[in-house]
Amino acid sequence: MFETPAGVTLGAPEPRPFLRAGDVVELEIEGLGRQRQEFKDA
């Protein structure tokens, strides 16, 4: 399992948090498949 190094988001652009409830992230790798995730409040 990999973890994000401490402080990696300090250089992220405003607004923060970068991803919010309702945002959708889609990832596709040719020949492997597609993944879609919708963010929700914790």
Backbone hydrogen bonds, N-H to C=O, Kabsch-Sander energy under -0.5 kcal/mol:
donor,donor_aa,acceptor,acceptor_aa,energy
8,V,5,P,-1.7
10,L,7,G,-1.6
11,G,8,V,-0.6
12,A,9,T,-1.8
22,G,39,F,-3.4
23,D,20,R,-2.3
25,V,37,Q,-2.8
27,L,35,Q,-2.8
29,I,33,G,-2.7
30,E,28,E,-0.5
32,L,29,I,-2.6
33,G,29,I,-2.4
35,Q,27,L,-3.1
37,Q,25,V,-2.6
39,F,23,D,-2.8
39,F,37,Q,-0.5
